[in-house]
Amino acid sequence: MKFFLALTSAILGAALAAPGQEMQKRQITEVTLFLYGAGDAGYSITVPTNGASIPIDNPLSVSRVSTVCGATCFLTGAQGSSVMVRCNQGADIGPPQPQVSAICFRN
């Protein structure tokens, strides 16, 4: 009986630990950036988190950018703005301008 209880505890412990270990192995490979302009205007883009620079081809003059957790991102504007946005934080872009590139790195 004691052997059965010990064996059951060991198996149950391993089964419960496995999902946590699997979650640690997962890597976030991309994040979504949300870019906001005047009024209700805005758009989103998906950027890989491998440090590759992604061109942005949208003429909307952007005044704010945000993202959810997973990466730290840097955006460059058409008039020279440079902004960093981190996990669950937004960043203002001033003066508002179209964005031309984004680059993200996994946290």
Buried (B, 14 or more C-beta within 10 A) or exposed (E): EEEEEEEEEEEEEEEEEEEEEEEEEEEBEBBEBBBBBEEEEBBEBEBBBEEEEBEBEBEBBBBBBBBEEBBBBBBBBBEEBEBEBBEEEBBEBEEBBBBBBBBBEBE
